[in-house]
Amino acid sequence: MPVERLLKDEATEEKGDRARMSSFVGAMAIADLVKTTLGPKGMDKILQSTGRGRNITVTNDGATILKSLHIDNPAAKVLVDISKVQDDEVGDGTTSVVVLAGELLREAEKLISMKIHPMTIIAGYRMAVECARNVLLQKAMDNKEDSEKFRSDLMNIAMTTLSSKILSQDKEYFAKLAVDAVLRLKGSTNLEAIQILKKPGGSLRDSFLDEGFILDKKIGIGQPKRIENAKILVANTAMDTDKVKIYGARVRVDSMSKVAEIEAAEKQKMREKVQKIIAHGINCFINRQLIYNFPEELFADAGILAIEHADFEGIERLALVTGGEIASTFDNPESVKLGHCNLIEEIMIGEDKLIKFSGVEMGQACTIVLRGASAHVLDEAERSLHDALCVLTQTVADSRVLLGGGWPEMLMAKEVDELARKTPGKRSHAIDAFSRALQAIPTIIADNAGLDSAELVSQLRAEHHKEGSNAGIDVITGGVGDMQKLGISESFKVKQAVLLSATEAAEMILRVDEIITCAPRRREDRM
C-alpha cells in the first residue's frame, strides 16, 4: 500500500484550482438556471418529480425551483440555501440573490485567473458591500407618516413583486387584495392570520378577500345552519368511543345481552362527555378528530353546531383567530378560553359549501379565496401572493422604500465604481468587479425582455451620472424610463437582504480550496 494514500478507497479530493473551478462552475450553473425567471418578462419552469403520480409544478419562484432540485455540487448547495433563507426571511428576491451571487463568482473567477489571491478579492468585496449599503440607506424613502402615500407605496411594491409572476395580468387587483390583507394585520408580521384558500374553477379574476375566517368544511345534518353571536369551543379530542371497536378489543361475554350492556355503558360515557362539553355554554363545537353520529345527534338536539375533522392547520388558525384555546379535557369549564365571533354561516364558493366565521375576535384576520383554471395555476398564484404578502408585511415593519427596475443596482454600481478609483492596490480590481456584478442584474432583466442589454445598460449608466436620476429599465416600452413615474418600487429590506446574502455566499465559496468527498458506504458491510 503506497504511503501517500491518506483517504479510504473511492474517496476523492480535489485540491486548489480544481476545487475552486468546480465550485465556480456549479454556482454559475445554478445562477444561469434561475436567471431566466428574473424580471417582469421572466419565464417559468416546469418541474416534474420522479415520484408516484409524477407531480408537476409550474413556477417562477427562485426558491421553489431550487428547493426541488437534487444537487450534488457543494457550492451550488450554498446558493440553494441562501435562496431558501431569503424566502423565509423576506419572502421575495429569491432569484436575485442567486443571480447576484453567481455574478460575483463569475467576476471573481476572472480575477483569480489574473493571479489575485481570493482573500484580496474578499477584502475588496467587503469594502464594496459597505459602500453599496450606505448608498441604499441614503437613497431610501420613508413615507410612514403619511398614510395615503404609504398605502400607494405598498400598492407599488405589491405590483412590482407580482409583475414577474403569473398574476401579472391582474396585478392591480391582486396588489389591492394583498395590501388590504396586510393592512388589516396592523403591523404584525404574523402571516398565519391570513388564510389562503384555493378553489379550482372560475378565473383568477374571481378571487376575493373575505374578512373573517372560512373553514373548508360542511355543516352536519340537522344542525343549525346559521349561528349569531357564537361561542366556540375548539377541541382536539376523540368523539368516537360510543361503540365497541371491533378491532383490537377482546371481550369475553356469556350472552349477547351482555354485549348490549357494554354498548350501553359506552354510550353513557359518551353522553356524559357531551354533557360536559355542553356545560361550557357554547353553541359551536369544532373538533379536530371525527365525531360519530351519536354525539353529533346529541349536539344537534342541544342546538350546537358540531364540526368534525377540521384539519390541524385549520384548528390552529381558528383558535388564533377567534381568540380561543384548543381544549382536550372538559372537566373544568371555567379554565377553558372560548372563542367568539358574531356570525357563523354556510356560504357557497363554486360548488363547494364552506363555513364562514365573520366578525372574529382578532379583527386582523382575513381569508383570501383564490380561484383559477387548474390546480397548477392556483399553486403558482398562491406562491406569488405569498411572496407579495411577505414583502408587504416586511415593508409595514420597516417602511423604507426604493425604486425598482434596476435602479438600486445602478446606483450602487456607480458609487462602488467611484470607490474602486480611490482605492489603491489590488483590492480595487475586486471592487471594480463588484460593480460589474451589480450591473448584471439590470442586464439580465433587459435580456429576458429581449432588449438590447448592452445599449440599455450603458444608457442607464450615463443617466445615473446625473444627480438624483430615477432612471431604470422600462421593459414595457423597451427603453430607459423614470421609475418614480412608472410607480415601480421595491422594499428596502428585500434589497438589503439580497445584497448582503449574495456577498456572503460568494465569499464563502471563494474561501474554498479543497473539496473532499467521502467514500460511499459499501452495501456488503451491513451483512
C-alpha positions as CSV (number, residue, x, y, z in Angstrom):
1,M,0.0,0.0,0.0
2,P,1.6,3.3,-1.1
3,V,2.3,5.9,1.6
4,E,0.6,8.8,0.1
5,R,-2.8,7.3,0.3
6,L,-4.5,9.1,3.1
7,L,-8.2,8.7,2.4
8,K,-10.2,5.5,2.1
9,D,-10.7,3.9,-1.3
10,E,-13.1,5.8,-3.6
11,A,-12.9,8.9,-1.5
12,T,-12.0,11.7,-3.8
13,E,-10.3,15.0,-3.1
14,E,-10.0,18.0,-5.4
15,K,-7.3,20.5,-4.5
16,G,-6.5,24.1,-5.2
17,D,-7.6,25.3,-8.6
18,R,-9.6,22.3,-9.5
19,A,-11.7,22.6,-6.4
20,R,-12.2,26.2,-7.0
21,M,-13.1,25.6,-10.6
22,S,-15.7,23.0,-9.7
23,S,-17.3,25.2,-7.1
24,F,-17.4,28.2,-9.5
25,V,-18.9,26.2,-12.3
26,G,-21.5,24.7,-10.1
27,A,-22.5,28.0,-8.6
28,M,-22.7,29.7,-12.0
29,A,-24.7,26.8,-13.5
30,I,-27.3,27.3,-10.7
31,A,-27.4,31.1,-11.3
32,D,-27.9,30.5,-15.0
33,L,-30.7,28.2,-14.3
34,V,-32.8,30.7,-12.5
35,K,-31.5,33.7,-14.4
36,T,-34.3,33.5,-17.0
37,T,-37.0,33.9,-14.3
38,L,-35.8,37.3,-13.3
39,G,-37.8,40.4,-14.1
40,P,-41.3,41.2,-15.4
41,K,-40.6,39.3,-18.6
42,G,-39.1,36.3,-16.9
43,M,-40.2,32.8,-17.9
44,D,-41.5,30.0,-15.8
45,K,-40.0,26.5,-15.3
46,I,-41.9,23.2,-15.2
47,L,-40.5,20.9,-12.5
48,Q,-41.6,17.2,-12.8
49,S,-41.0,14.9,-9.9
50,T,-40.0,11.3,-10.5
51,G,-42.1,10.1,-7.6
52,R,-45.5,8.5,-7.8
53,G,-48.0,10.4,-9.8
54,R,-45.2,12.5,-11.4
55,N,-46.4,15.7,-9.9
56,I,-45.8,18.8,-12.0
57,T,-45.0,22.2,-10.6
58,V,-45.0,25.2,-12.8
59,T,-43.2,28.0,-11.1
60,N,-41.4,31.3,-11.4
61,D,-40.2,31.5,-7.8
62,G,-36.5,31.0,-7.5
63,A,-36.6,29.4,-4.1
64,T,-39.3,26.8,-5.2
65,I,-37.2,25.9,-8.3
66,L,-34.0,25.4,-6.3
67,K,-35.7,23.6,-3.4
68,S,-36.9,20.9,-5.8
69,L,-33.5,20.3,-7.3
70,H,-31.3,17.5,-6.0
71,I,-27.9,18.9,-6.4
72,D,-24.5,17.2,-6.0
73,N,-22.3,20.2,-6.3
74,P,-21.4,21.5,-2.8
75,A,-21.1,25.1,-4.0
76,A,-24.4,25.0,-5.7
77,K,-25.9,23.9,-2.4
78,V,-24.7,27.1,-0.7
79,L,-26.7,29.1,-3.3
80,V,-29.8,27.0,-2.8
81,D,-29.5,27.6,0.9
82,I,-29.3,31.4,0.5
83,S,-32.3,31.4,-1.7
84,K,-34.2,29.4,1.0
85,V,-33.1,31.8,3.7
86,Q,-34.2,34.7,1.6
87,D,-37.6,33.1,1.1
88,D,-38.1,32.6,4.8
89,E,-36.6,35.9,5.8
90,V,-38.2,38.4,3.4
91,G,-40.2,36.2,1.0
92,D,-39.1,37.8,-2.2
93,G,-35.9,38.4,-4.1
94,T,-35.0,34.7,-4.1
95,T,-33.9,34.8,-7.7
96,S,-32.0,38.0,-7.5
97,V,-30.0,36.7,-4.6
98,V,-28.8,33.6,-6.5
99,V,-28.1,35.6,-9.7
100,L,-26.1,38.2,-7.8
101,A,-24.0,35.6,-6.0
102,G,-23.4,33.8,-9.3
103,E,-22.3,37.0,-11.0
104,L,-19.9,37.8,-8.1
105,L,-18.3,34.4,-8.5
106,R,-18.1,34.8,-12.3
107,E,-16.2,38.1,-11.8
108,A,-14.0,36.5,-9.1
109,E,-13.1,33.7,-11.4
110,K,-11.6,36.2,-13.9
111,L,-9.7,37.9,-11.1
112,I,-8.3,34.6,-9.9
113,S,-7.1,33.8,-13.4
114,M,-5.2,37.1,-13.1
115,K,-3.4,35.6,-10.1
116,I,-5.1,37.8,-7.5
117,H,-5.5,36.0,-4.1
118,P,-9.0,35.0,-3.1
119,M,-8.5,36.9,0.3
120,T,-7.8,40.1,-1.6
121,I,-10.9,39.6,-3.6
122,I,-12.9,39.1,-0.4
123,A,-11.5,42.2,1.2
124,G,-12.5,44.2,-1.9
125,Y,-16.0,42.7,-1.9
126,R,-16.3,43.6,1.8
127,M,-15.5,47.3,1.1
128,A,-17.8,47.3,-1.9
129,V,-20.7,45.9,0.1
130,E,-20.3,48.5,2.8
131,C,-20.3,51.2,0.2
132,A,-23.3,49.9,-1.6
133,R,-25.3,49.5,1.5
134,N,-24.7,53.1,2.5
135,V,-25.9,54.3,-0.8
136,L,-29.1,52.3,-0.3
137,L,-29.5,53.8,3.2
138,Q,-29.1,57.3,1.9
139,K,-31.5,56.9,-1.1
140,A,-34.3,55.0,0.7
141,M,-37.5,56.9,1.1
142,D,-39.8,56.7,4.1
143,N,-43.5,57.6,3.9
144,K,-44.6,56.1,7.1
145,E,-46.1,59.3,8.5
146,D,-48.4,60.0,5.5
147,S,-50.8,57.0,5.4
148,E,-52.1,57.8,1.9
149,K,-48.6,57.9,0.4
150,F,-47.6,54.8,2.4
151,R,-50.5,52.9,1.0
152,S,-49.6,53.9,-2.6
153,D,-46.0,52.8,-1.8
154,L,-47.4,49.5,-0.6
155,M,-49.5,49.1,-3.8
156,N,-46.5,49.9,-5.9
157,I,-44.3,47.4,-4.1
158,A,-47.0,44.7,-4.4
159,M,-47.5,45.4,-8.1
160,T,-43.7,45.3,-8.7
161,T,-43.5,42.0,-6.9
162,L,-46.4,40.5,-8.7
163,S,-45.4,41.7,-12.1
164,S,-42.8,38.9,-12.5
165,K,-45.3,36.3,-11.5
166,I,-48.3,34.6,-13.0
167,L,-50.6,37.2,-11.6
168,S,-49.0,40.0,-13.6
169,Q,-52.1,40.4,-15.8
170,D,-54.3,41.3,-12.9
171,K,-51.6,42.7,-10.8
172,E,-53.5,45.8,-9.7
173,Y,-56.4,43.6,-8.5
174,F,-54.2,41.3,-6.5
175,A,-51.9,44.0,-5.2
176,K,-55.1,45.6,-3.8
177,L,-56.0,42.2,-2.2
178,A,-52.6,41.8,-0.7
179,V,-52.4,45.4,0.6
180,D,-55.8,45.2,2.2
181,A,-54.9,41.9,3.8
182,V,-51.7,43.2,5.2
183,L,-53.0,46.5,6.4
184,R,-55.7,44.5,8.4
185,L,-52.8,42.9,10.3
186,K,-52.0,46.3,11.8
187,G,-48.2,45.9,11.7
188,S,-47.9,42.3,13.0
189,T,-45.8,40.1,10.7
190,N,-47.8,37.0,11.5
191,L,-48.9,35.7,8.2
192,E,-50.9,32.9,9.9
193,A,-53.8,35.2,10.3
194,I,-54.1,35.5,6.5
195,Q,-55.5,32.2,5.2
196,I,-55.3,31.4,1.5
197,L,-57.9,29.0,0.2
198,K,-57.6,27.6,-3.2
199,K,-60.7,26.6,-5.1
200,P,-60.4,25.4,-8.7
201,G,-63.0,26.9,-11.1
202,G,-63.7,30.4,-12.3
203,S,-60.8,32.6,-13.4
204,L,-58.1,34.4,-11.4
205,R,-60.2,37.5,-11.5
206,D,-62.9,35.8,-9.3
207,S,-60.5,35.7,-6.3
208,F,-61.6,37.8,-3.4
209,L,-60.7,38.9,0.1
210,D,-63.1,37.9,2.9
211,E,-62.8,39.4,6.3
212,G,-63.3,36.7,8.8
213,F,-62.4,33.1,8.5
214,I,-63.5,30.4,6.2
215,L,-63.3,26.8,7.1
216,D,-63.4,24.3,4.3
217,K,-66.0,22.0,5.9
218,K,-69.6,21.3,5.6
219,I,-72.1,21.7,8.4
220,G,-73.5,18.5,9.7
221,I,-77.0,17.2,9.2
222,G,-79.9,18.5,11.3
223,Q,-77.7,21.3,12.8
224,P,-78.3,25.0,12.8
225,K,-77.1,26.5,9.6
226,R,-76.6,29.9,11.0
227,I,-75.5,31.0,14.4
228,E,-75.3,34.6,15.6
229,N,-73.1,35.6,18.5
230,A,-71.3,32.3,18.5
231,K,-69.3,31.0,21.4
232,I,-66.9,28.5,20.0
233,L,-65.0,25.6,21.7
234,V,-62.1,24.4,19.7
235,A,-61.1,21.0,20.7
236,N,-58.8,18.1,19.9
237,T,-60.4,15.0,21.4
238,A,-61.8,11.7,20.4
239,M,-65.5,11.7,19.9
240,D,-65.9,8.2,18.6
241,T,-65.9,6.0,21.6
242,D,-69.6,5.2,21.8
243,K,-69.3,1.8,20.0
244,V,-67.1,-1.1,20.9
245,K,-64.5,-1.0,18.2
246,I,-64.2,-4.5,16.8
247,Y,-60.5,-4.4,16.0
248,G,-58.2,-4.9,18.9
249,A,-60.9,-5.2,21.6
250,R,-61.3,-8.7,23.1
251,V,-64.3,-9.0,25.4
252,R,-65.4,-12.4,26.7
253,V,-69.2,-12.4,27.4
254,D,-71.7,-15.1,28.3
255,S,-74.5,-13.9,26.2
256,M,-75.5,-11.2,23.6
257,S,-77.3,-9.2,26.2
258,K,-74.0,-8.5,28.0
259,V,-72.7,-7.0,24.8
260,A,-75.7,-4.7,24.7
261,E,-74.9,-3.7,28.3
262,I,-71.3,-2.9,27.3
263,E,-72.6,-0.8,24.4
264,A,-75.0,1.0,26.7
265,A,-72.2,1.8,29.1
266,E,-70.0,3.1,26.3
267,K,-73.0,5.3,25.1
268,Q,-73.5,6.6,28.6
269,K,-69.8,7.5,28.8
270,M,-70.1,9.4,25.6
271,R,-73.3,11.1,26.7
272,E,-71.5,12.3,29.8
273,K,-68.7,13.7,27.8
274,V,-71.1,15.6,25.6
275,Q,-72.9,16.9,28.6
276,K,-69.6,18.2,29.9
277,I,-68.9,19.9,26.7
278,I,-72.4,21.5,26.5
279,A,-71.9,22.7,30.1
280,H,-69.4,25.2,28.7
281,G,-72.3,27.2,27.5
282,I,-71.2,27.1,23.8
283,N,-73.2,27.0,20.6
284,C,-70.4,25.8,18.3
285,F,-68.1,22.9,18.9
286,I,-65.2,22.3,16.5
287,N,-63.2,19.1,16.8
288,R,-60.1,18.1,15.0
289,Q,-60.9,14.4,15.1
290,L,-64.0,12.8,13.8
291,I,-67.4,12.9,15.7
292,Y,-69.6,9.8,15.5
293,N,-73.3,10.1,14.6
294,F,-74.4,9.5,18.2
295,P,-72.6,12.5,19.8
296,E,-73.4,14.5,16.7
297,E,-77.1,13.8,17.3
298,L,-76.8,15.0,20.9
299,F,-75.1,18.2,19.8
300,A,-77.9,18.8,17.3
301,D,-80.5,18.3,20.0
302,A,-78.8,20.9,22.1
303,G,-78.7,23.3,19.1
304,I,-75.0,23.2,18.9
305,L,-73.2,23.3,15.6
306,A,-70.6,20.5,15.6
307,I,-67.9,20.5,13.0
308,E,-65.6,17.4,12.7
309,H,-62.3,16.8,11.1
310,A,-61.2,20.4,11.0
311,D,-57.7,19.7,9.9
312,F,-54.9,20.7,12.1
313,E,-53.9,23.9,10.3
314,G,-57.5,25.0,10.3
315,I,-57.8,24.3,14.0
316,E,-54.6,26.2,15.0
317,R,-55.6,29.2,12.9
318,L,-59.2,29.1,14.2
319,A,-58.1,29.2,17.8
320,L,-55.7,32.0,16.9
321,V,-58.4,34.0,15.0
322,T,-61.4,33.5,17.4
323,G,-59.2,34.1,20.4
324,G,-60.0,30.6,21.9
325,E,-57.6,27.9,23.1
326,I,-57.5,24.3,21.9
327,A,-59.0,22.2,24.7
328,S,-58.7,18.4,25.1
329,T,-60.3,17.9,28.6
330,F,-63.6,19.3,29.6
331,D,-63.7,18.8,33.4
332,N,-63.4,22.4,34.5
333,P,-65.2,24.7,32.1
334,E,-64.0,27.9,33.8
335,S,-60.4,27.4,32.8
336,V,-61.1,26.9,29.1
337,K,-60.9,30.0,27.0
338,L,-63.7,30.1,24.4
339,G,-63.5,31.7,21.1
340,H,-66.1,34.3,19.9
341,C,-67.4,35.5,16.6
342,N,-70.5,37.4,15.6
343,L,-71.9,35.1,12.9
344,I,-71.3,31.6,11.6
345,E,-73.0,30.7,8.3
346,E,-72.7,28.5,5.3
347,I,-71.6,30.0,2.1
348,M,-71.1,28.6,-1.4
349,I,-67.9,29.1,-3.5
350,G,-68.1,27.5,-6.8
351,E,-69.9,24.3,-6.0
352,D,-68.5,23.8,-2.5
353,K,-70.2,24.6,0.7
354,L,-67.9,26.3,3.3
355,I,-68.4,27.6,6.7
356,K,-67.7,31.3,7.2
357,F,-66.9,32.9,10.6
358,S,-67.4,36.6,10.4
359,G,-66.8,39.3,13.0
360,V,-64.0,37.4,14.7
361,E,-62.1,38.4,17.8
362,M,-58.9,39.1,16.0
363,G,-60.0,41.8,13.7
364,Q,-56.8,41.4,11.7
365,A,-57.7,38.0,10.3
366,C,-58.9,37.5,6.8
367,T,-59.2,34.9,4.2
368,I,-58.1,35.2,0.6
369,V,-60.0,32.9,-1.7
370,L,-58.1,32.2,-4.9
371,R,-60.0,30.9,-7.9
372,G,-58.3,29.6,-11.1
373,A,-58.4,27.3,-14.0
374,S,-56.4,24.4,-12.6
375,A,-54.5,23.3,-9.6
376,H,-51.2,24.3,-11.1
377,V,-52.3,27.8,-11.7
378,L,-53.7,28.0,-8.2
379,D,-50.5,26.7,-6.6
380,E,-48.4,29.3,-8.5
381,A,-50.9,32.0,-7.7
382,E,-50.6,31.1,-4.1
383,R,-46.8,31.2,-4.2
384,S,-46.9,34.6,-5.9
385,L,-49.4,36.0,-3.5
386,H,-47.4,34.7,-0.6
387,D,-44.3,36.5,-1.9
388,A,-46.3,39.7,-2.1
389,L,-47.7,39.3,1.4
390,C,-44.2,38.6,2.9
391,V,-42.7,41.7,1.2
392,L,-45.6,43.9,2.3
393,T,-45.5,42.7,6.0
394,Q,-41.8,43.4,6.0
395,T,-42.4,46.8,4.5
396,V,-45.0,47.7,7.1
397,A,-42.5,46.8,9.8
398,D,-39.6,48.6,8.1
399,S,-41.2,51.3,5.9
400,R,-38.2,52.3,3.8
401,V,-38.8,52.1,0.1
402,L,-36.6,52.1,-3.0
403,L,-37.3,52.4,-6.7
404,G,-37.2,49.2,-8.7
405,G,-36.3,48.2,-12.3
406,G,-32.5,48.0,-11.8
407,W,-32.3,51.5,-10.3
408,P,-30.8,50.5,-7.0
409,E,-28.3,48.2,-8.7
410,M,-27.1,51.0,-11.0
411,L,-26.9,53.5,-8.1
412,M,-24.8,51.0,-6.1
413,A,-22.6,50.2,-9.1
414,K,-21.9,53.9,-9.7
415,E,-20.8,54.5,-6.1
416,V,-18.8,51.3,-5.9
417,D,-17.1,52.2,-9.1
418,E,-16.0,55.6,-7.6
419,L,-14.7,53.7,-4.5
420,A,-12.6,51.5,-6.8
421,R,-11.0,54.5,-8.3
422,K,-10.0,55.9,-4.9
423,T,-8.7,52.6,-3.5
424,P,-5.0,51.8,-4.1
425,G,-3.7,48.2,-4.5
426,K,-5.1,45.1,-5.9
427,R,-8.3,45.4,-3.9
428,S,-9.5,48.0,-6.4
429,H,-9.8,45.2,-9.0
430,A,-12.2,43.3,-6.8
431,I,-14.3,46.4,-6.0
432,D,-14.5,47.1,-9.7
433,A,-15.6,43.5,-10.3
434,F,-18.3,44.0,-7.7
435,S,-19.8,47.0,-9.5
436,R,-19.8,44.9,-12.7
437,A,-21.7,42.1,-10.9
438,L,-24.3,44.6,-9.7
439,Q,-24.8,45.8,-13.3
440,A,-25.5,42.3,-14.3
441,I,-29.0,42.4,-12.7
442,P,-30.4,45.2,-15.0
443,T,-28.6,43.5,-17.9
444,I,-30.4,40.2,-17.2
445,I,-33.8,42.0,-16.8
446,A,-33.2,43.6,-20.2
447,D,-32.1,40.3,-21.8
448,N,-35.1,38.4,-20.5
449,A,-37.3,41.1,-22.1
450,G,-35.5,40.5,-25.4
451,L,-34.0,44.0,-25.4
452,D,-30.5,45.1,-26.3
453,S,-29.0,44.9,-22.9
454,A,-25.6,46.4,-23.6
455,E,-27.2,49.5,-25.2
456,L,-29.7,49.9,-22.4
457,V,-27.3,49.5,-19.5
458,S,-24.8,51.9,-20.9
459,Q,-27.7,54.5,-21.4
460,L,-28.6,53.8,-17.7
461,R,-25.0,54.4,-16.6
462,A,-25.0,57.7,-18.4
463,E,-28.3,58.7,-16.8
464,H,-27.1,57.8,-13.4
465,H,-24.1,60.1,-13.6
466,K,-26.5,63.0,-13.4
467,E,-27.5,63.8,-9.8
468,G,-30.8,62.4,-8.5
469,S,-31.7,60.4,-11.5
470,N,-34.7,58.0,-11.3
471,A,-33.8,56.0,-14.4
472,G,-34.4,52.3,-14.6
473,I,-35.2,49.8,-17.3
474,D,-38.8,50.0,-18.5
475,V,-39.4,46.6,-20.1
476,I,-42.8,47.6,-21.4
477,T,-41.6,50.3,-23.8
478,G,-38.1,48.7,-24.1
479,G,-36.2,51.8,-23.1
480,V,-34.9,53.7,-20.1
481,G,-37.8,55.1,-18.0
482,D,-38.5,57.1,-14.9
483,M,-39.2,54.6,-12.2
484,Q,-40.9,57.2,-10.0
485,K,-43.5,58.0,-12.6
486,L,-44.0,54.3,-13.5
487,G,-44.5,53.5,-9.8
488,I,-42.0,50.7,-9.8
489,S,-40.7,50.3,-6.3
490,E,-39.2,47.7,-4.1
491,S,-38.8,47.2,-0.4
492,F,-35.5,48.4,1.1
493,K,-35.4,45.4,3.4
494,V,-35.5,42.9,0.4
495,K,-32.8,44.7,-1.5
496,Q,-30.5,44.9,1.5
497,A,-31.0,41.2,2.3
498,V,-30.2,40.3,-1.4
499,L,-27.1,42.3,-1.3
500,L,-25.7,41.0,2.0
501,S,-26.7,37.3,1.5
502,A,-25.3,37.2,-2.0
503,T,-22.0,38.7,-1.0
504,E,-21.6,36.4,2.0
505,A,-22.4,33.3,-0.1
506,A,-19.9,34.3,-2.8
507,E,-17.3,34.9,-0.1
508,M,-17.9,31.5,1.4
509,I,-17.4,29.8,-1.9
510,L,-14.3,31.8,-2.7
511,R,-12.7,30.6,0.5
512,V,-12.8,27.0,-0.6
513,D,-9.5,25.4,-1.8
514,E,-10.2,21.8,-1.3
515,I,-13.3,19.5,-1.7
516,I,-13.2,16.1,-0.1
517,T,-15.9,13.7,-1.0
518,C,-16.2,10.8,1.4
519,A,-16.3,7.2,0.2
520,P,-19.7,5.8,-0.3
521,R,-20.8,3.1,2.1
522,R,-20.5,-0.4,0.7
523,R,-23.6,-2.5,0.8
524,E,-21.9,-5.8,1.8
525,D,-20.6,-4.3,5.1
526,R,-24.0,-4.5,6.6
527,M,-24.5,-8.2,6.4
